[in-house]
């Protein structure tokens, strides 16, 4: 089962992500600040989730779906929306997040790091559940251990982790990762694939963020 989450960053402008959002009949769960764009673009919104501090009252009145108020501030609205999806559709095997980047840089950095946090908490990769973010520029997801990934030759790819003890050997990248010490996020960014298949071998399980342009 496929479910979409729409966060309150930049609404997609390019054809591919907009087509995914509007053409498919998958349920969309909105973070509260994203409801206005969802209604404006006629999305199939099943629920809006959050503390409702950033959604106009007029939009809530127009909206006919489920309103899920979560007042606690330990988690951001994206995490609240993910928790809702996992509780509402326990058989979900593909979750795609839109609107997670853009506008405020702090939100972009936080949301990208959450992909690694979600992998650490839920082990989506090992369980065969796809959790990805799609923007106008990139597809982003986290892997949790050694992987063989089909990217296509000549693709720009960046790899980031919050675990400085992780070491990765690679095949299929223009600049191999074997000697990279991941003590800062820039260390393995702006790489490029030299083959359709990229093989990553980890020294231990750990979340690794993949940004594929």
N, C-alpha and C positions, 0 to 999 in steps of 0.2 A: 504494500500500500504506500502511496505517495502523499505527503503533506507538505505544504509550503508555509513558511513563516515570513511575514513582512515586518521588518524592523523600521525604525523611524529615521534612517539615514537618507541618502539620495535615492529617490525612486528611479528605477532603470530608464534610460533614454534610448539605448541601442536596441536594435530589432530583436536579437536573440533572447535576451532576458525578458523583454516585454512580451514576446510571443509565448514564452514559457508560462508567464504569469496569467495571461489573458486567454490563451487558447485551450489550456487543459482544464478539465472539470475536477481538479483536485481541491480539497478543502484548504482554505487559507486562514491561518491564525495570525492576527495582527497584534503587535505591541501597541499600546494605547495611542502613542503619538503618530502611528502610521495609518490609523483608521481613515483619516481625511483623504489621503491619496488612494487608499483602497476603494473607498466609495466613489471617488472622482473617476476612477478607471474601471468601474464596474466589475470588480473582482468577486469571486465566490467566497465571501468571508463567513467562516463558521463561527468564529469567536474573536473577541478583542480581550486582551489580557494585560493587566498592569494595575498601577495604583490610581489610574484615571486622572492624574494631575496634569496631563498635557494633551487631552482630547477635548475639543469643543463640545459643549453640551448639545448644540444643534446636531452634531454628527451622531452622538449617542441616541438622540431622538429618532434620527433617520434610520439608524441601524436596527435590523430586525433579528439579528442573531444573539448568541449568548455573550453576556458581559461578565467577565471574571475579574472581580476586584481582589487584588493581592496587595495588602497594605505594607507588608514588611519591606525593609530597605536593605536587607543583607544581600539580596540578589537584584540584578538589573532586570529590566522588562524582557530582554531577550531570553534570559535564563528562566524567568517565570513562564514565558510562552513555551519554551522547550519542555518544562515540567508538565505543563498542561497537555501538550501533544502526547507525551509518553504515557500519561495517565488516561487520556481519552481514547487513544488508538494504540493499545499495547502491541498490536501486530504490525505496526509501521516498520517498513524496511528502507525507506528513502525519505529523508528530510532535507529540503532545500531552503536556505535562508536568503532572502533578498533584502536590500536596503540596509545592510549591516555596515557599510562604509560610507565615507563622504561626510560633509557638513563639519562636525567637530572631530578634530584629529584624535582627541582622547577617546571618543567613542569607537573610532575605527581600531585603534590599537587594542582597546579593551576587548572588543568583539572578536578580533583575530586571535587574541590570547585565549579567549573562551573556547575556541575550537580545540585547543590542546587540553584545557581543563576538562571539557566534556569527554574527550577521549580517555583521560585519566580516570574519570569517575565511572563512566559507563562502558568503556571498552567496545565502542561501536565497531571499530575496524575489525577486531578479532571476531565479533559476532556477525559480521557480514552485513551490518547496517550502514548505509551511506548517509553521512551527514556532511553537507557541503554548503558553502556560501558562493553565490554567483553575483557578480557586479557587472558594470559595463566593460570592465577591463580584465577581470580575472575570474578563475574558479579556484576556490580555496577549500582545503580539507586537511585533516590530520590523520596520520598513520601512527600505529602504536608499537610497531616492531618491524623487523626486516620485511621488505616488500619487493615485488616485481610489478612495475607500473607501466602501462602502455600510454605514452604521452604523444607519440609521433615525433619524427625527427625534425629538428630545427625549432622546437618550441622553447620559449623563454620560461625558466622555472626558478623559483627561489625556495630555499629550505631554511626553516628557523626552528629553534627549540629553546625552552627555558631550562633545560637540564645541561649544565656545563660538563657533566661526566659522560655524556653521550658521545660516542665515536661512531662514525658511519663510513664504511667503504662503499664505493660506488662504481658502477659500470654504466656507460651510455650518457655521461655528462662531459661537456667540453673541459670543465675544470673539475677533476676528481675531488671527492670530499675526504679522502683517506687521512690527510694531515690537518684537517680543519678542527680547531678547538672552538666549540660553540659557546664562547663566553660573551658574545654580543650578537645582536640580531642581524647585523649586516654581513656576518662572516661568509654565508653561503647564498647570498642573494644574487640575482641577475646572472644566473648560470644559463646554459643552453644545452638542449639534448642533441646528441650526435647519432642517436638510433631511435627507432620506434619504442623499444623497450628500455626502461631504466631500472637497474637493479640496485637496491639499497640494502646493505647488511649492517645491522646494529650490533654493538657490543653488549647491549642489554635492552629490554623493553623500555620505551620512553615515548611520550608524544612528540611527534615531529610535524610541524606545520608545512604544508606544501601550497605554494601560490603559483598557479599555472596561468600564464598570460596567453 
